Amino acid sequence: MYAYRAPLRDIRLVVHEVLDLEQHYQSFGREELNKDLLEGILEEGARFAETVLAPTNRTGDEHGLRFEDGQVLTPPGFKEAYDRYCQDGWITMCADPQYGGQGLPGGFALAFSEMLISGNMAWKMYSGLTESAALTIQAHGTDELKNRYLPKMVSGEWAGTMCLTEAHSGSDLGILRTKAEPLGDGSYAITGTKIFITAGEHDLTDNIIHLVLARLPDAPPGTKGISLFVVPKVLVNEDGSLGAANGVKCGSIEHKMGIHASPTCVMHFNESKGWLLGRENAGLSCMFTMMNHARLGVGLQGHGLSELAWQASIAYANDRLQGRSLTGPKAPGKPADPIIVHPDVRRMLLTQKALVEGGRVLCFLTGREIDSSHMNPDEEARKRSSDLVAFLTPIVKAFLTDASMEVTSLAVQIHGGHGFIRETGVEQLMRDARITPIYEGTNGIQALDLLGRKVFGTGGKSVQMMAGRIKDSIDKFGAVPELTPLAAELGKRVEQWGKLTMELGAAAMKNHEEVGAAAADYLAVAGYVCLGWCWLVSAGVAAKKLAAGDAEADFYKAKLATAKFYFDRILPRVDAHAAAARAGATGLMELPAEHFAFA
Ligand SMILES: Cc1cc2nc3c(=O)[nH]c(=O)nc-3n(C[C@H](O)[C@H](O)[C@H](O)COP(=O)(O)OP(=O)(O)OC[C@H]3O[C@@H](n4cnc5c(N)ncnc54)[C@H](O)[C@@H]3O)c2cc1C
């Protein structure tokens, strides 16, 4: 069984050396966000993840949740860890100081959250949803709603959820049926059943604030007739104290493949009192504040699980003795060599390392742009950052969660038969990761969002903007001798991506089905090119340090070697995905549905 160790050296590389967040924040006048402060937070996050959360990860999976009389009881250690997280003030880290938060940048907090996710992803989901719900109330609520709910959500005394899904309405929210009847006093009676609601009921907090999508009586059909409501589990009195129960009941919890310690609830709302958030019939666009935040969070979940799987794999590969190296024994005093001597095992390990470390840069770089989109005093620059975040969100969500499937599956493979049995713990990672490509909009829906809305919806401008950013890095690093081939290769891939975009755009003008047919492969092309960019800038930092004779030469040499591996063995996947994307819709659509299978 592996033990989680926070990858502080690599996190520091990205935070300080690749992205230089201290300089970034100071350029916005946030002098207090200096390296010492950022370091202190990272070190404490590492300690909390390693010593408080990691010990609860396996027990949470094995013990699971108990459902008794409508109550959900969390596994041993969860409440204690949650209370400590709140008491130590971590839960308030990024919230608005007006409501009791500390106002630290949410983009930087991704580095902190990565460690908590690796420590125990199921545990992190409780506070992650509260954070997203609070942000949504803050963005769209009246002062009354904000003052009533935010202080206690920020402090962690109350939790939050997102209630979208119904039994017949998952990806297609336009057909949801939950009703909202005006009560004449500014509130609404919410009636309906939501399914799959994460943390819909639990024993960590005294109250749970549900954000519920529902329809008003005269609402137009489809997504244009959906409104968003704040529906507390327990009503809140004028003085802020808790009042009567609000007719919100958890009917059952699901028995799942993974994340056994996160309750996935059927929630019944029976004339529960709710308050409108945002405008009538504009609920879906308000909910997008929450969904976009949560989508990046799910991408980070994929990354955090990949990190854990990679750690388990490298430890096992150095330990497990099987066979001899093809070039003669490397551990002659032992009955066999460690499996890390075998080229195929190295292929798997380096694939994991390249996807994990490159994925970290992609996540934190997106976080840097999120912060810029809020903090930059220049309006144009804020807009550019916000456009970039919108473009990168489906890529971070889908590409990094698909990568987590590959990385966790490779972890099982590297462990051989021992990976398939429970004792080594890596099968839990594969099970836990499996939900990440599904929830918060399946990866199929993310791909449609990228190609349909973000690319074609902007007339291709978003790709040009992204390509421009990548080309800046190519110009910067192309002259460094050991990086010249990488920069040239990335330049070719950016051209290939641009050409593919134009071709698909032309095809989609003739047949809309071409978008759906190409989207998943297109997202993979975009993801691999963006990760190539991340590896080029990481290699740029490493080359500079090595040229300056840095004492940590081995660390930086390993970075360069991994960058080269990525360019040699992973980036070429772009060719296969581009060919598939170009193959068109006909081959997918011409086979009649009734001819897919014959009895
Ligand atoms: C553990 C867990 C936790 C969850 N937490 C929450 C939560 O907190 N709140 C909440 O509201 N929901 C939650 N969900 C629900 C989750 O977001 C949905 O399961 C997800 O959005 C997919 O919906 P669905 O399951 O109905 O699948 P469907 O929408 O039926 O999709 C089935 C398949 O069809 C594809 N598909 C569907 N429509 C299209 C289309 N137009 N184009 C192309 N492909 C399409 C999908 O990609 C998928 O592969 C959770 C689910 C799980 C399992």
The ligand as a MOL file (V3000), in Angstrom:
LIG
                    3D

  0  0  0     0  0            999 V3000
M  V30 BEGIN CTAB
M  V30 COUNTS 53 58 0 0 0
M  V30 BEGIN ATOM
M  V30 1 C -21.3750 10.1420 -8.5100 0
M  V30 2 C -22.1980 11.1740 -9.2100 0
M  V30 3 C -22.2890 12.4500 -8.6610 0
M  V30 4 C -23.0910 13.4200 -9.2890 0
M  V30 5 N -23.2610 14.6430 -8.7000 0
M  V30 6 C -24.2070 15.4960 -9.2050 0
M  V30 7 C -24.5890 16.6730 -8.4910 0
M  V30 8 O -24.0400 16.9960 -7.4360 0
M  V30 9 N -25.5810 17.4400 -9.0080 0
M  V30 10 C -26.2080 17.1230 -10.1710 0
M  V30 11 O -27.1120 17.8590 -10.5660 0
M  V30 12 N -25.8680 16.0290 -10.8780 0
M  V30 13 C -24.8820 15.2060 -10.4170 0
M  V30 14 N -24.5540 14.0630 -11.0990 0
M  V30 15 C -25.1760 13.8000 -12.3880 0
M  V30 16 C -24.2020 13.9330 -13.5460 0
M  V30 17 O -23.8480 15.2710 -13.7530 0
M  V30 18 C -24.8710 13.2720 -14.7630 0
M  V30 19 O -24.8100 11.8710 -14.5320 0
M  V30 20 C -24.2140 13.6360 -16.0750 0
M  V30 21 O -24.4240 14.9870 -16.3720 0
M  V30 22 C -24.7350 12.7920 -17.2430 0
M  V30 23 O -26.1190 12.7030 -17.2420 0
M  V30 24 P -26.8120 11.2500 -17.3350 0
M  V30 25 O -26.2020 10.4120 -16.2930 0
M  V30 26 O -28.2640 11.4240 -17.3120 0
M  V30 27 O -26.3440 10.6900 -18.7430 0
M  V30 28 P -27.0530 10.9920 -20.1390 0
M  V30 29 O -27.3000 12.4510 -20.2810 0
M  V30 30 O -28.1980 10.0670 -20.3140 0
M  V30 31 O -25.9010 10.5840 -21.1570 0
M  V30 32 C -25.6390 9.2260 -21.5650 0
M  V30 33 C -24.5810 9.2500 -22.6670 0
M  V30 34 O -25.0800 9.9720 -23.8020 0
M  V30 35 C -24.2180 11.0470 -24.1400 0
M  V30 36 N -25.0140 12.1890 -24.5670 0
M  V30 37 C -26.1390 12.6710 -23.9950 0
M  V30 38 N -26.5900 13.7410 -24.6770 0
M  V30 39 C -25.7370 13.9510 -25.6880 0
M  V30 40 C -25.6500 14.9120 -26.7460 0
M  V30 41 N -26.5280 15.9000 -26.8660 0
M  V30 42 N -24.6140 14.8220 -27.6060 0
M  V30 43 C -23.6950 13.8520 -27.4800 0
M  V30 44 N -23.7250 12.9130 -26.5120 0
M  V30 45 C -24.7240 12.9670 -25.6140 0
M  V30 46 C -23.4370 11.3560 -22.8670 0
M  V30 47 O -22.1760 11.9590 -23.1540 0
M  V30 48 C -23.2970 9.9690 -22.2480 0
M  V30 49 O -22.1940 9.3040 -22.8020 0
M  V30 50 C -23.7380 13.1020 -10.5100 0
M  V30 51 C -23.6130 11.8220 -11.0620 0
M  V30 52 C -22.8730 10.8650 -10.4140 0
M  V30 53 C -22.8150 9.4770 -11.0050 0
M  V30 END ATOM
M  V30 BEGIN BOND
M  V30 1 1 1 2
M  V30 2 1 2 3
M  V30 3 2 2 52
M  V30 4 2 3 4
M  V30 5 1 4 5
M  V30 6 1 4 50
M  V30 7 2 5 6
M  V30 8 1 6 7
M  V30 9 1 6 13
M  V30 10 2 7 8
M  V30 11 1 7 9
M  V30 12 1 9 10
M  V30 13 2 10 11
M  V30 14 1 10 12
M  V30 15 2 12 13
M  V30 16 1 13 14
M  V30 17 1 14 15
M  V30 18 1 14 50
M  V30 19 1 15 16
M  V30 20 1 16 17
M  V30 21 1 16 18
M  V30 22 1 18 19
M  V30 23 1 18 20
M  V30 24 1 20 21
M  V30 25 1 20 22
M  V30 26 1 22 23
M  V30 27 1 23 24
M  V30 28 2 24 25
M  V30 29 1 24 26
M  V30 30 1 24 27
M  V30 31 1 27 28
M  V30 32 2 28 29
M  V30 33 1 28 30
M  V30 34 1 28 31
M  V30 35 1 31 32
M  V30 36 1 32 33
M  V30 37 1 33 34
M  V30 38 1 33 48
M  V30 39 1 34 35
M  V30 40 1 35 36
M  V30 41 1 35 46
M  V30 42 1 36 37
M  V30 43 1 36 45
M  V30 44 2 37 38
M  V30 45 1 38 39
M  V30 46 1 39 40
M  V30 47 2 39 45
M  V30 48 1 40 41
M  V30 49 2 40 42
M  V30 50 1 42 43
M  V30 51 2 43 44
M  V30 52 1 44 45
M  V30 53 1 46 47
M  V30 54 1 46 48
M  V30 55 1 48 49
M  V30 56 2 50 51
M  V30 57 1 51 52
M  V30 58 1 52 53
M  V30 END BOND
M  V30 END CTAB
M  END
